[in-house]
Amino acid sequence: MTKILIVDDAEFLRVRISKMLSGDGFDVIQAENGARAVEMYKENSPDLVLMDITMPEMDGLTALKHIRGYDASAKVIMLTALGQESVVLEAIKSGARDFIVKPFEHERVINAIRKLVA
């Protein structure tokens, strides 16, 4: 079963994505910020990470760099709000494999995940 780490400081969004992905047969774990995401990545070796960019304690870009430094083959999809194009470009340069703009459609998330874990 594909294990996905969802990282977002908004609990409602983590729960929403978790329910959506669990319903599609994915094993889901959650982290509330980038620092926790790095710890959980090392502890759980997920197949893929869905990570928000703007979070307290450690933002998504910094966490992405830490995760990719630990595992160069890590598959990370960044979640971003509209208007963060420059940050998205930095994320792609730092190793993010894709990005999804919030608010997002169920199919967009599932298709992005399936493309990377196929």
VMD Tcl script that builds the backbone (N, CA, C; Angstrom):
set m [mol new atoms 354]
animate dup $m
set s [atomselect $m all]
$s set {name element resname resid chain x y z} {
  {N N MET 1 A 0.838 -1.183 0.000}
  {CA C MET 1 A 0.000 0.000 0.000}
  {C C MET 1 A 0.885 1.249 0.000}
  {N N THR 2 A 0.550 2.213 -0.816}
  {CA C THR 2 A 1.304 3.457 -0.920}
  {C C THR 2 A 1.088 4.317 0.320}
  {N N LYS 3 A 2.210 4.719 0.951}
  {CA C LYS 3 A 2.138 5.546 2.160}
  {C C LYS 3 A 2.412 6.997 1.793}
  {N N ILE 4 A 1.503 7.887 2.211}
  {CA C ILE 4 A 1.624 9.307 1.895}
  {C C ILE 4 A 1.664 10.125 3.175}
  {N N LEU 5 A 2.633 11.029 3.245}
  {CA C LEU 5 A 2.751 11.969 4.360}
  {C C LEU 5 A 2.132 13.292 3.936}
  {N N ILE 6 A 1.123 13.729 4.673}
  {CA C ILE 6 A 0.456 15.004 4.410}
  {C C ILE 6 A 0.971 16.012 5.425}
  {N N VAL 7 A 1.464 17.151 4.923}
  {CA C VAL 7 A 2.046 18.171 5.791}
  {C C VAL 7 A 1.344 19.502 5.552}
  {N N ASP 8 A 0.628 19.961 6.563}
  {CA C ASP 8 A -0.056 21.251 6.482}
  {C C ASP 8 A -0.354 21.707 7.897}
  {N N ASP 9 A -0.211 22.999 8.158}
  {CA C ASP 9 A -0.500 23.501 9.500}
  {C C ASP 9 A -1.996 23.606 9.754}
  {N N ALA 10 A -2.819 23.540 8.716}
  {CA C ALA 10 A -4.277 23.598 8.877}
  {C C ALA 10 A -4.809 22.178 9.087}
  {N N GLU 11 A -5.241 21.904 10.304}
  {CA C GLU 11 A -5.713 20.550 10.623}
  {C C GLU 11 A -6.880 20.123 9.743}
  {N N PHE 12 A -7.819 21.056 9.473}
  {CA C PHE 12 A -8.980 20.698 8.650}
  {C C PHE 12 A -8.544 20.225 7.270}
  {N N LEU 13 A -7.488 20.820 6.737}
  {CA C LEU 13 A -7.016 20.431 5.413}
  {C C LEU 13 A -6.335 19.066 5.459}
  {N N ARG 14 A -5.543 18.828 6.504}
  {CA C ARG 14 A -4.916 17.499 6.658}
  {C C ARG 14 A -5.993 16.422 6.747}
  {N N VAL 15 A -7.029 16.686 7.538}
  {CA C VAL 15 A -8.105 15.710 7.705}
  {C C VAL 15 A -8.840 15.494 6.377}
  {N N ARG 16 A -9.112 16.584 5.671}
  {CA C ARG 16 A -9.820 16.485 4.389}
  {C C ARG 16 A -9.030 15.647 3.392}
  {N N ILE 17 A -7.745 15.940 3.266}
  {CA C ILE 17 A -6.909 15.190 2.326}
  {C C ILE 17 A -6.756 13.742 2.780}
  {N N SER 18 A -6.602 13.531 4.087}
  {CA C SER 18 A -6.467 12.169 4.619}
  {C C SER 18 A -7.685 11.323 4.288}
  {N N LYS 19 A -8.867 11.875 4.509}
  {CA C LYS 19 A -10.100 11.130 4.197}
  {C C LYS 19 A -10.180 10.819 2.710}
  {N N MET 20 A -9.841 11.798 1.887}
  {CA C MET 20 A -9.892 11.622 0.442}
  {C C MET 20 A -8.934 10.503 0.014}
  {N N LEU 21 A -7.708 10.541 0.503}
  {CA C LEU 21 A -6.716 9.559 0.078}
  {C C LEU 21 A -6.966 8.184 0.679}
  {N N SER 22 A -7.408 8.141 1.939}
  {CA C SER 22 A -7.743 6.853 2.565}
  {C C SER 22 A -8.854 6.174 1.785}
  {N N GLY 23 A -9.829 6.966 1.343}
  {CA C GLY 23 A -10.944 6.438 0.560}
  {C C GLY 23 A -10.500 5.862 -0.770}
  {N N ASP 24 A -9.351 6.329 -1.265}
  {CA C ASP 24 A -8.813 5.820 -2.523}
  {C C ASP 24 A -7.758 4.733 -2.298}
  {N N GLY 25 A -7.656 4.249 -1.045}
  {CA C GLY 25 A -6.785 3.119 -0.758}
  {C C GLY 25 A -5.356 3.442 -0.363}
  {N N PHE 26 A -5.067 4.697 -0.074}
  {CA C PHE 26 A -3.713 5.062 0.352}
  {C C PHE 26 A -3.604 5.008 1.868}
  {N N ASP 27 A -2.402 4.694 2.359}
  {CA C ASP 27 A -2.087 4.727 3.778}
  {C C ASP 27 A -1.581 6.147 4.054}
  {N N VAL 28 A -2.181 6.841 5.026}
  {CA C VAL 28 A -1.893 8.257 5.231}
  {C C VAL 28 A -1.355 8.525 6.638}
  {N N ILE 29 A -0.305 9.341 6.701}
  {CA C ILE 29 A 0.203 9.851 7.974}
  {C C ILE 29 A 0.258 11.373 7.849}
  {N N GLN 30 A 0.293 12.077 8.987}
  {CA C GLN 30 A 0.202 13.532 8.957}
  {C C GLN 30 A 1.265 14.206 9.815}
  {N N ALA 31 A 1.634 15.408 9.389}
  {CA C ALA 31 A 2.517 16.273 10.177}
  {C C ALA 31 A 1.980 17.696 10.086}
  {N N GLU 32 A 2.145 18.454 11.177}
  {CA C GLU 32 A 1.561 19.794 11.255}
  {C C GLU 32 A 2.517 20.914 10.860}
  {N N ASN 33 A 3.784 20.596 10.613}
  {CA C ASN 33 A 4.734 21.612 10.169}
  {C C ASN 33 A 5.941 20.921 9.528}
  {N N GLY 34 A 6.816 21.737 8.954}
  {CA C GLY 34 A 7.965 21.189 8.252}
  {C C GLY 34 A 8.937 20.421 9.124}
  {N N ALA 35 A 9.159 20.918 10.340}
  {CA C ALA 35 A 10.089 20.227 11.250}
  {C C ALA 35 A 9.584 18.826 11.561}
  {N N ARG 36 A 8.322 18.725 11.857}
  {CA C ARG 36 A 7.720 17.412 12.144}
  {C C ARG 36 A 7.723 16.530 10.893}
  {N N ALA 37 A 7.535 17.147 9.731}
  {CA C ALA 37 A 7.549 16.393 8.471}
  {C C ALA 37 A 8.894 15.710 8.250}
  {N N VAL 38 A 9.979 16.430 8.522}
  {CA C VAL 38 A 11.320 15.850 8.353}
  {C C VAL 38 A 11.487 14.652 9.291}
  {N N GLU 39 A 11.067 14.808 10.552}
  {CA C GLU 39 A 11.143 13.704 11.515}
  {C C GLU 39 A 10.327 12.507 11.034}
  {N N MET 40 A 9.086 12.778 10.622}
  {CA C MET 40 A 8.200 11.686 10.205}
  {C C MET 40 A 8.687 11.019 8.928}
  {N N TYR 41 A 9.288 11.786 8.040}
  {CA C TYR 41 A 9.839 11.189 6.826}
  {C C TYR 41 A 10.919 10.174 7.198}
  {N N LYS 42 A 11.805 10.577 8.092}
  {CA C LYS 42 A 12.894 9.684 8.511}
  {C C LYS 42 A 12.367 8.458 9.251}
  {N N GLU 43 A 11.317 8.623 10.049}
  {CA C GLU 43 A 10.753 7.514 10.834}
  {C C GLU 43 A 9.916 6.556 9.988}
  {N N ASN 44 A 9.205 7.074 8.983}
  {CA C ASN 44 A 8.197 6.280 8.270}
  {C C ASN 44 A 8.494 5.971 6.809}
  {N N SER 45 A 9.474 6.619 6.214}
  {CA C SER 45 A 9.821 6.412 4.798}
  {C C SER 45 A 8.594 6.360 3.888}
  {N N PRO 46 A 7.816 7.436 3.842}
  {CA C PRO 46 A 6.633 7.413 2.984}
  {C C PRO 46 A 7.024 7.367 1.500}
  {N N ASP 47 A 6.096 6.905 0.676}
  {CA C ASP 47 A 6.335 6.832 -0.765}
  {C C ASP 47 A 6.240 8.213 -1.410}
  {N N LEU 48 A 5.484 9.110 -0.752}
  {CA C LEU 48 A 5.246 10.427 -1.321}
  {C C LEU 48 A 4.870 11.397 -0.207}
  {N N VAL 49 A 5.199 12.680 -0.415}
  {CA C VAL 49 A 4.856 13.726 0.546}
  {C C VAL 49 A 4.037 14.793 -0.168}
  {N N LEU 50 A 2.906 15.168 0.431}
  {CA C LEU 50 A 2.113 16.320 -0.019}
  {C C LEU 50 A 2.356 17.395 1.025}
  {N N MET 51 A 2.995 18.528 0.642}
  {CA C MET 51 A 3.421 19.494 1.651}
  {C C MET 51 A 3.042 20.923 1.295}
  {N N ASP 52 A 2.445 21.592 2.277}
  {CA C ASP 52 A 2.138 23.006 2.165}
  {C C ASP 52 A 3.448 23.786 2.168}
  {N N ILE 53 A 3.433 24.978 1.599}
  {CA C ILE 53 A 4.637 25.802 1.585}
  {C C ILE 53 A 4.712 26.688 2.826}
  {N N THR 54 A 3.612 27.354 3.163}
  {CA C THR 54 A 3.627 28.316 4.263}
  {C C THR 54 A 3.150 27.660 5.552}
  {N N MET 55 A 4.096 27.484 6.500}
  {CA C MET 55 A 3.781 26.874 7.794}
  {C C MET 55 A 4.680 27.477 8.867}
  {N N PRO 56 A 4.227 27.431 10.125}
  {CA C PRO 56 A 5.082 27.906 11.217}
  {C C PRO 56 A 6.174 26.880 11.540}
  {N N GLU 57 A 7.126 27.286 12.315}
  {CA C GLU 57 A 8.237 26.469 12.809}
  {C C GLU 57 A 9.250 26.154 11.720}
  {N N MET 58 A 8.829 25.494 10.645}
  {CA C MET 58 A 9.682 25.285 9.477}
  {C C MET 58 A 8.779 25.258 8.250}
  {N N ASP 59 A 9.064 26.131 7.278}
  {CA C ASP 59 A 8.202 26.179 6.090}
  {C C ASP 59 A 8.458 24.983 5.174}
  {N N GLY 60 A 7.592 24.836 4.197}
  {CA C GLY 60 A 7.670 23.695 3.293}
  {C C GLY 60 A 8.922 23.650 2.442}
  {N N LEU 61 A 9.418 24.821 2.001}
  {CA C LEU 61 A 10.637 24.840 1.193}
  {C C LEU 61 A 11.841 24.336 1.988}
  {N N THR 62 A 11.955 24.791 3.215}
  {CA C THR 62 A 13.064 24.347 4.065}
  {C C THR 62 A 12.945 22.849 4.343}
  {N N ALA 63 A 11.734 22.393 4.656}
  {CA C ALA 63 A 11.512 20.963 4.899}
  {C C ALA 63 A 11.819 20.142 3.650}
  {N N LEU 64 A 11.420 20.643 2.484}
  {CA C LEU 64 A 11.711 19.960 1.223}
  {C C LEU 64 A 13.219 19.765 1.070}
  {N N LYS 65 A 13.985 20.810 1.335}
  {CA C LYS 65 A 15.443 20.729 1.200}
  {C C LYS 65 A 16.033 19.720 2.194}
  {N N HIS 66 A 15.509 19.691 3.413}
  {CA C HIS 66 A 15.984 18.723 4.408}
  {C C HIS 66 A 15.642 17.292 3.981}
  {N N ILE 67 A 14.424 17.090 3.523}
  {CA C ILE 67 A 13.987 15.748 3.103}
  {C C ILE 67 A 14.801 15.280 1.905}
  {N N ARG 68 A 14.983 16.158 0.909}
  {CA C ARG 68 A 15.759 15.784 -0.279}
  {C C ARG 68 A 17.239 15.592 0.064}
  {N N GLY 69 A 17.731 16.293 1.092}
  {CA C GLY 69 A 19.100 16.085 1.546}
  {C C GLY 69 A 19.266 14.724 2.201}
  {N N TYR 70 A 18.235 14.287 2.882}
  {CA C TYR 70 A 18.226 12.982 3.544}
  {C C TYR 70 A 18.005 11.859 2.522}
  {N N ASP 71 A 17.090 12.100 1.562}
  {CA C ASP 71 A 16.731 11.100 0.558}
  {C C ASP 71 A 16.559 11.811 -0.785}
  {N N ALA 72 A 17.583 11.731 -1.614}
  {CA C ALA 72 A 17.567 12.437 -2.905}
  {C C ALA 72 A 16.456 11.958 -3.837}
  {N N SER 73 A 15.920 10.774 -3.575}
  {CA C SER 73 A 14.848 10.252 -4.435}
  {C C SER 73 A 13.451 10.532 -3.877}
  {N N ALA 74 A 13.363 11.314 -2.809}
  {CA C ALA 74 A 12.056 11.623 -2.198}
  {C C ALA 74 A 11.133 12.268 -3.216}
  {N N LYS 75 A 9.885 11.823 -3.201}
  {CA C LYS 75 A 8.864 12.370 -4.096}
  {C C LYS 75 A 7.993 13.319 -3.291}
  {N N VAL 76 A 8.094 14.616 -3.606}
  {CA C VAL 76 A 7.372 15.634 -2.862}
  {C C VAL 76 A 6.537 16.472 -3.815}
  {N N ILE 77 A 5.262 16.623 -3.482}
  {CA C ILE 77 A 4.353 17.507 -4.209}
  {C C ILE 77 A 4.031 18.660 -3.275}
  {N N MET 78 A 4.252 19.874 -3.742}
  {CA C MET 78 A 3.984 21.050 -2.922}
  {C C MET 78 A 2.537 21.518 -3.112}
  {N N LEU 79 A 1.926 21.917 -2.010}
  {CA C LEU 79 A 0.585 22.506 -2.028}
  {C C LEU 79 A 0.783 24.009 -1.871}
  {N N THR 80 A 0.176 24.784 -2.739}
  {CA C THR 80 A 0.413 26.223 -2.715}
  {C C THR 80 A -0.870 27.011 -2.925}
  {N N ALA 81 A -0.909 28.192 -2.357}
  {CA C ALA 81 A -2.017 29.110 -2.585}
  {C C ALA 81 A -1.730 29.883 -3.871}
  {N N LEU 82 A -2.762 30.429 -4.455}
  {CA C LEU 82 A -2.580 31.259 -5.640}
  {C C LEU 82 A -1.640 32.419 -5.324}
  {N N GLY 83 A -0.850 32.817 -6.305}
  {CA C GLY 83 A 0.016 33.966 -6.128}
  {C C GLY 83 A 1.376 33.658 -5.554}
  {N N GLN 84 A 1.743 32.389 -5.472}
  {CA C GLN 84 A 3.056 32.018 -4.930}
  {C C GLN 84 A 3.960 31.445 -6.021}
  {N N GLU 85 A 3.853 31.982 -7.243}
  {CA C GLU 85 A 4.579 31.421 -8.378}
  {C C GLU 85 A 6.094 31.389 -8.164}
  {N N SER 86 A 6.661 32.459 -7.599}
  {CA C SER 86 A 8.117 32.489 -7.401}
  {C C SER 86 A 8.554 31.418 -6.403}
  {N N VAL 87 A 7.723 31.177 -5.396}
  {CA C VAL 87 A 8.029 30.151 -4.402}
  {C C VAL 87 A 7.925 28.770 -5.041}
  {N N VAL 88 A 6.946 28.593 -5.914}
  {CA C VAL 88 A 6.789 27.312 -6.607}
  {C C VAL 88 A 8.034 27.030 -7.455}
  {N N LEU 89 A 8.539 28.043 -8.150}
  {CA C LEU 89 A 9.748 27.846 -8.958}
  {C C LEU 89 A 10.926 27.431 -8.092}
  {N N GLU 90 A 11.056 28.046 -6.930}
  {CA C GLU 90 A 12.131 27.661 -6.013}
  {C C GLU 90 A 11.940 26.221 -5.537}
  {N N ALA 91 A 10.692 25.836 -5.279}
  {CA C ALA 91 A 10.400 24.466 -4.841}
  {C C ALA 91 A 10.785 23.456 -5.921}
  {N N ILE 92 A 10.466 23.758 -7.167}
  {CA C ILE 92 A 10.809 22.855 -8.269}
  {C C ILE 92 A 12.336 22.747 -8.386}
  {N N LYS 93 A 13.027 23.884 -8.279}
  {CA C LYS 93 A 14.501 23.868 -8.332}
  {C C LYS 93 A 15.090 23.073 -7.166}
  {N N SER 94 A 14.366 23.040 -6.049}
  {CA C SER 94 A 14.845 22.329 -4.850}
  {C C SER 94 A 14.468 20.857 -4.852}
  {N N GLY 95 A 13.761 20.411 -5.886}
  {CA C GLY 95 A 13.470 18.990 -6.003}
  {C C GLY 95 A 12.026 18.569 -5.908}
  {N N ALA 96 A 11.092 19.517 -5.748}
  {CA C ALA 96 A 9.678 19.132 -5.739}
  {C C ALA 96 A 9.332 18.557 -7.108}
  {N N ARG 97 A 8.525 17.516 -7.122}
  {CA C ARG 97 A 8.185 16.850 -8.381}
  {C C ARG 97 A 6.951 17.440 -9.056}
  {N N ASP 98 A 6.124 18.153 -8.270}
  {CA C ASP 98 A 4.885 18.717 -8.813}
  {C C ASP 98 A 4.387 19.732 -7.803}
  {N N PHE 99 A 3.383 20.494 -8.185}
  {CA C PHE 99 A 2.726 21.379 -7.234}
  {C C PHE 99 A 1.247 21.420 -7.551}
  {N N ILE 100 A 0.464 21.618 -6.517}
  {CA C ILE 100 A -0.990 21.669 -6.640}
  {C C ILE 100 A -1.450 22.969 -5.999}
  {N N VAL 101 A -2.257 23.730 -6.744}
  {CA C VAL 101 A -2.757 25.010 -6.250}
  {C C VAL 101 A -4.040 24.782 -5.455}
  {N N LYS 102 A -4.090 25.406 -4.262}
  {CA C LYS 102 A -5.303 25.358 -3.430}
  {C C LYS 102 A -6.235 26.480 -3.860}
  {N N PRO 103 A -7.522 26.294 -3.796}
  {CA C PRO 103 A -8.210 25.041 -3.478}
  {C C PRO 103 A -8.073 24.075 -4.655}
  {N N PHE 104 A -7.997 22.795 -4.350}
  {CA C PHE 104 A -7.715 21.808 -5.377}
  {C C PHE 104 A -8.888 20.853 -5.578}
  {N N GLU 105 A -8.868 20.217 -6.725}
  {CA C GLU 105 A -9.870 19.208 -7.069}
  {C C GLU 105 A -9.332 17.831 -6.697}
  {N N HIS 106 A -10.218 16.981 -6.241}
  {CA C HIS 106 A -9.885 15.599 -5.877}
  {C C HIS 106 A -9.078 14.928 -6.990}
  {N N GLU 107 A -9.579 15.014 -8.217}
  {CA C GLU 107 A -8.923 14.334 -9.342}
  {C C GLU 107 A -7.510 14.844 -9.582}
  {N N ARG 108 A -7.288 16.138 -9.392}
  {CA C ARG 108 A -5.943 16.706 -9.602}
  {C C ARG 108 A -4.947 16.095 -8.622}
  {N N VAL 109 A -5.363 15.947 -7.374}
  {CA C VAL 109 A -4.491 15.375 -6.353}
  {C C VAL 109 A -4.203 13.904 -6.659}
  {N N ILE 110 A -5.239 13.147 -6.928}
  {CA C ILE 110 A -5.083 11.710 -7.204}
  {C C ILE 110 A -4.218 11.481 -8.443}
  {N N ASN 111 A -4.459 12.255 -9.500}
  {CA C ASN 111 A -3.668 12.085 -10.725}
  {C C ASN 111 A -2.192 12.403 -10.492}
  {N N ALA 112 A -1.906 13.447 -9.719}
  {CA C ALA 112 A -0.520 13.815 -9.428}
  {C C ALA 112 A 0.174 12.702 -8.638}
  {N N ILE 113 A -0.541 12.150 -7.656}
  {CA C ILE 113 A 0.030 11.068 -6.851}
  {C C ILE 113 A 0.277 9.832 -7.687}
  {N N ARG 114 A -0.716 9.425 -8.462}
  {CA C ARG 114 A -0.574 8.205 -9.279}
  {C C ARG 114 A 0.546 8.335 -10.296}
  {N N LYS 115 A 0.722 9.535 -10.836}
  {CA C LYS 115 A 1.788 9.765 -11.817}
  {C C LYS 115 A 3.168 9.519 -11.182}
  {N N LEU 116 A 3.327 9.909 -9.935}
  {CA C LEU 116 A 4.634 9.786 -9.272}
  {C C LEU 116 A 4.892 8.427 -8.642}
  {N N VAL 117 A 3.841 7.707 -8.262}
  {CA C VAL 117 A 4.071 6.416 -7.598}
  {C C VAL 117 A 3.791 5.228 -8.511}
  {N N ALA 118 A 3.539 5.510 -9.776}
  {CA C ALA 118 A 3.251 4.433 -10.746}
  {C C ALA 118 A 4.477 3.563 -10.967}
}
mol reanalyze $m
mol bondsrecalc $m
mol representation Tube
mol addrep $m
